[in-house]
Structure formats: structure tokens, C-alpha cells
């Protein structure tokens, strides 16, 4: 009897222990809480190690990313990030090829999220990010840009940059020029600088995108003010480029600068890097530049006194052209473990202190709300103020309506205008040629 | 009287006549040679024929490389030939290729004759002339970019310091001269390779032929004109064909030096092709590649027909 009781008791204890162990395993495996997966770092600390691949194109941010990984190691030690930096010129092509072949990184940056990101999402390549808790930190204006028709968040816009005219305060003072607040003042300032023997603008015209930047800087307070629905008209095939009076007006202004001798053939042999060097050496008064160029200029010439302003419109409109810097998306084709790891990494990057630190180091501004950035360089502060004042993001062109090469065609035609080989009409006609037949 | 070979053939015909027809066919068309050819044929089909056919199919679609394409028939081709920019690209490619082939041939041949003669340090000269061909086109592109830079470039600085400032130019930024600058770099790098082809041809000419001409009293020029030059004809065919095709396919140097600019003045077929593929314009880019393929095929055929007439 006693033996039986002992046996039964022993069996019960063993069963209870085994049940407890099995139940313990089951509860953690079978019902993971999304909250636990995404935000509870303590849980993650004990989680299974996971290696994720991460690609982007920002070579210049390598050190800042390295610091970020160190912090990641402290917060989420189970996640190891294998970073790959692909040169920006090839980035889109490489990413697209890898996505098509199923070989893309688990998490990757998207260059041109409104066009390329939307395209990747439409092709079913992007994992919805809806359960990434820190997405709520992104400003609603940026968040809605990467939400598709089904309500899925296909990418997270992490940083933005703004483009403005960087200027050399000493050269402006020398020529007696004040910061222009209207198009007429800007045009007059260029003329005054030129007459005073100072190169008004350092233009890396060999890189056609620089000329597109300048045109966009003009357009943001001209074309987009006069014809705010132009992109909608183009995307819905209700207008051709030749019919857009606002665009013609901005091209007139570009042409005005060509006639003034501000843009000239000599500049077509200079790359953007050459232009930055020229401006840094105090050999040109202005430089069309994104905020991210400021650290390079200051590194080359720490004593240069700089400011930044928008090219204002005819009625002193001062919208500021904001461009999306870095956006992240997760590869839908990755396995579940990697996807969860990538989401945890993204969630970590969307923490306010992490984003703030990165922004302050790279001069690319955070898109997270309620983050106060402080920059050691006053020029970056100027850019940050502009970025927050009246931000304007150009809408995306529908690649099924207008051929994706429209932008490089425009840049090439702007070069031709400077060389006297193209007119506004021929440029607009070339752009009409990029409209795909319905 | 029959030869031994004829007897064997007659014998085999007798054997096949006495067999049922399908056995005869099987005997005549032995599978073995085809089995030997099969691996090469499969690889050729997989890596050449299939991509060409696939490119042609893509060229009939509006295709971004990701989502399923939309069939648009020959729209990509009609758009291609109606674009002013593409016509300019065609012209640029013709100028680039034509001038490169002519200049390289005109310079490489005398150089080959020079290093084939009994001059001192001929191996040294051979190495020097061939050296640029061994370098990466990208490295060459970057080096010349530094040399030609209008502001910081060595060439303009040297010209100015030598009192020749009036000759300083915007070498890569002036739409009128950028193409010639690029052609110069291409020739500089390509001449060595062409020279080696001609040198091979020259060394293949039997010495006794030229010696006989010398004994007969022919001058060196007469020997070259009437004996060496005609005997080089097959080498000309090869050298010109290689040079033409490689120049039509030129990409690296132009991409690094000018990127096809300024204002498309150095845009050639392949840089245009690259631009379209790089910007996700796969359908249109495929149409460009099909046109390039057709042009290369046609040129190769015409060129080989024309030049082979001159061969022995």
C-alpha cells in the first residue's frame, strides 16, 4: 500500500513537473504577444540569436550606423546586423534585381520611396510593417505617404533632407548683397555678384541631377504654387508637359539665369564634388545643396561663414523643398525569424533617442515627432529651421504613365539649354515623348 | 578504277540499300556526334539564344522588372525611333565608332611595323604601347577625369603655366569637344591592343617572301605596299571587326568620363541602354538592346563580306 502511495505520489509529481515544463514551452512558443516581440527588450535579451542582413547606400553614414549597432547590442543582444553598403549610383538597380530574384536583404533602405517603394510594394515584395510599435513615432504627414490602398504600411520614412541655396556670408557682404526674399531679388543678387567679379553659383553641371535640383528649388515656389495640381493632371493623363504653364514659367526663370551668365557651358565639365570644393574655397557665393553637404563643406573649410535660404517665388512664397532621405522596408521573401528580427531592428531605429542621435551626426533630419535636434553647426540649424517652416514634398510621378527616365531626360535637356542646344519648347516636347501610350 | 575511299562509300551504300529505310536513316545519322555537341548547344541556348529571345519579348512590354508587364506591341520601338535623343545617340555612336576605328587603325599599323622591325628596345616599346590596354577602363576614366577637370585639372594648369592658356579648354564640359576628348582617351588605350593584332599578322608573313622582294630590288616601301599590306588583309578584317564591335559596345570610359553628357553630346548606345535599365525601364531598355543587337549583326555581316573580298 505504502509502496503504491509512494509510486502514485512520485508519478503525480513527475507528471506535474513535466506538465509545467511542457506548458512553459508551449506558452512561449504558441502565443507570442506582438507587444513582447516588438517592444520588450528584456524578452528579446533571452530570445534566440538572429542574424539579419541590412543594405543601404549611405557610405558617408557608415560610422553613425556603427554607433547605432553598438547601442543595438546593448538593447537587443540577440540581433546581429550584417550591413552592406551598395554605391548609390547602382543601388536601385541592385535592389530591384535582388528583389526580383528573391535575394534582397532582410531589411533595406529605399531610395525614392514614393516611386520605387510603391513599385516594390505593388509587386508584393514588401512586408507590411503594421505591428511595428514605434511607427507611431513618425510624423503623421510622413506616415501616410507610405501607406497603401489596403491600409498597409509598406515602408517607414526615417529621415528627410531639405535642399536650399547655401551661401557664403562674406562674399554676400563683399558684393553688398542681402539674402533674397523674392525671385526678383534673387535674380538681381546673381547679377550683382557677377558684376562684382564673384561667381554667383557653383554648379556641378556635369551631374545633370544638380540642374534638376536647381529647377526644383525654383519650381517649389513657382510651378507648384501656380499649378498645384500639375502632377495629378499628368498622372491622370489630363495634361501633357507642353500644356503646363507653371512648368514653362519655372523654365523661363532657369533660362533667365542662363542669359545672365549665371549658368554657363564651363560648368558642364564640373561634377557636384568639384562645385562643393569651389564653394568651400570661397570661389563661388552660392551652392545648391542638401543639408547633408554642410559637414563636407565645413570639413574642407572650417572657417567659412554660411547660411541657407530658399529661392523664393514672385510673391515671396517660401516653401521649402523637402526630400525624403532614408526609408526602410522589410523583405517579404525573408523567413519569419529574419522578418521578426528585422522588425525588432526597425523598431529600435524608430526610437526617438536613436533617431535623434543619427540625425545630429549626419545632418539628415529625423521624421519622428517631438524630437528636438541640436546641431553643432549653425548652417545645419538654418537648414533644420527651413525644413520645419514650410516643408513641401514633390508628389510622385506614376511610372506607368510617364517613363521613369523623364527626370534624367530633363536634366540632360537643361544641360543642353545651358549649351544653347535646346529651348524650353524642345525640352517640354522631349518630356511629352516620355509619356507612355495608354 | 576505283580508289579505296570510293570503294568504302560504294560498300556502305550497298549495305544501307539492303536495310529497312528507318535503320538506314539511323545508321546515316548517328547520334554520337550530336551527343558531343549537346552540352555546348544547351549552354549556348541557355546563355545566348534564350536571353536574346527573352529581350525581344520584354521589348514588347511596358515592364519595370518586377510586376508583370503590360503588352504594348511595338510601342517601345515607335517611341524609340521618334525620340530626338535616340537619333542623337545613334549619330554619336556612329561618330565615336567610325573615328576610333579609323584613328586606331592608322596609328596601330605603323606602330606594329615599327616594333616588328629591327630597332633597339623594340620589346620595351612593345610593352609601353600595349601597357594602357592592360589597365582597367574605369581607372583610366578616373585618371583622365582628373587630367581634364576644367578647374583643378592638370592639363589646363600645365597649358596655362606654359603660356598656352588660350589652348585651355573645358575638355569634358563643352558639348562641341567632349566627344573628341573621349575619343582621344579611347584611342590612347585601344591602340596597343590593335597594334598587337597587326603585329601578329606581320610576324605571320614568311620572311623568305620579303627577302625575295628585297633581292629583286624592291624598296622597303614597295615591299610593304605590294607584299606586306595585301598579306595583312585577313588581319585587317579581324582587327577592324573587333574594333568596330568593341567601340559600338563602349560603356565604361564614357560612363566614368562624362556619363553621356554634357547635354547628351557623348551619349552612345550602351550608356543610353544602361540609363534605361538603371531607372527600371526594362521594356524600353530591351527595345534598345534589340536594336543594338540587330545593328551589330548587320554590321558584322556587311563588314565580313566586304573585307573578305580583299583576302587571299
Contacts between the chains, C-beta under 8 A, distances in Angstrom:
chain1	res1	chain2	res2	distance
A	89	B	278	8.0
A	90	B	278	7.7
A	92	B	278	7.1
A	92	B	279	7.6
A	92	B	280	6.9
A	93	B	277	6.8
A	93	B	278	5.1
A	93	B	280	7.8
A	96	B	65	5.4
A	96	B	66	6.4
A	96	B	280	6.1
A	97	B	65	7.5
A	99	B	66	6.6
A	100	B	65	5.9
A	100	B	66	5.8
A	116	B	280	7.5
A	119	B	64	6.1
A	119	B	66	6.3
A	119	B	67	7.3
A	119	B	280	7.2
A	120	B	66	6.7
A	122	B	66	7.8
A	122	B	67	5.7
A	123	B	66	3.7
A	123	B	67	4.4
A	125	B	66	6.8
A	205	B	173	7.0
A	205	B	262	6.8
A	206	B	172	7.0
A	206	B	173	6.2
A	206	B	258	7.2
A	206	B	259	7.1
A	206	B	261	6.2
A	206	B	262	6.5
A	207	B	259	7.5
A	208	B	259	7.7
A	208	B	261	6.1
A	265	B	170	6.4
A	265	B	173	6.5
A	265	B	174	5.8
A	265	B	175	7.2
A	265	B	262	7.8
A	266	B	150	5.9
A	266	B	170	5.1
A	266	B	173	6.3
A	267	B	173	6.9
A	268	B	170	7.1
A	268	B	173	3.8
A	268	B	174	7.2
A	268	B	175	7.2
A	268	B	261	6.9
A	268	B	262	3.6
A	268	B	263	7.2
A	269	B	148	7.4
A	269	B	149	7.1
A	269	B	150	4.3
A	269	B	170	4.4
A	269	B	171	6.7
A	269	B	172	4.7
A	269	B	173	2.2
A	269	B	174	7.0
A	269	B	178	7.9
A	269	B	262	7.3
A	270	B	149	7.6
A	270	B	150	6.3
A	270	B	151	6.4
A	270	B	173	6.7
A	274	B	149	6.6
A	274	B	151	6.0
A	274	B	152	6.9
A	277	B	151	7.9
A	277	B	152	7.3
A	278	B	151	6.4
A	399	B	64	6.4
A	399	B	280	7.2
A	400	B	62	7.0
A	400	B	70	7.6
A	403	B	281	6.0
A	403	B	284	6.7
A	404	B	64	7.5
A	404	B	279	4.4
A	404	B	280	5.2
A	404	B	281	5.1
A	405	B	275	6.3
A	405	B	276	6.1
A	405	B	279	5.1
A	405	B	281	5.6
A	405	B	284	7.8
A	408	B	275	6.0
A	408	B	279	6.6
A	409	B	85	6.8
A	412	B	85	7.4
A	412	B	260	7.7
A	412	B	261	6.5
A	412	B	263	5.9
A	412	B	264	5.0
A	412	B	267	7.8
A	413	B	263	7.4
A	415	B	175	8.0
A	415	B	261	5.6
A	415	B	262	4.7
A	415	B	263	3.9
A	415	B	264	7.6
A	416	B	175	7.6
A	416	B	263	3.6
A	416	B	264	6.9
A	418	B	262	7.9
A	418	B	263	7.5
A	419	B	174	7.9
A	419	B	175	4.3
A	419	B	262	6.3
A	419	B	263	5.0
A	419	B	265	7.8
A	421	B	175	6.2
A	421	B	263	5.6
A	422	B	263	7.0
A	426	B	84	7.5
A	429	B	84	7.9
A	430	B	83	7.6
A	430	B	84	6.5
A	430	B	85	6.5
A	433	B	79	6.9
A	433	B	82	6.9
A	433	B	83	5.3
A	433	B	84	7.6
A	436	B	62	6.1
A	436	B	72	7.8
A	436	B	75	7.7
A	436	B	79	8.0
A	437	B	72	6.7
A	437	B	75	5.2
A	437	B	79	7.7
